[in-house]
């Protein structure tokens, strides 16, 4: 099988998936409560990111979850990573 044919098949399948996702998004109803939920989730994520970058990571305090794992990885990494 040639590489052009493989690329064509992959792009064709991807186009179908993207079309289906677009249809699902267009059928969704956006409510005031839904927008409010998205706003507060985004605000909370932003505050958490500020806390991790501004306080936890510079002081090498590992919290729980993926942020803590990232801090541990940066602390013990052999590659010089900069915040």
Helices and strands as residue ranges (DSSP letters): H 3-27, H 32-51, I 52-56, H 65-76
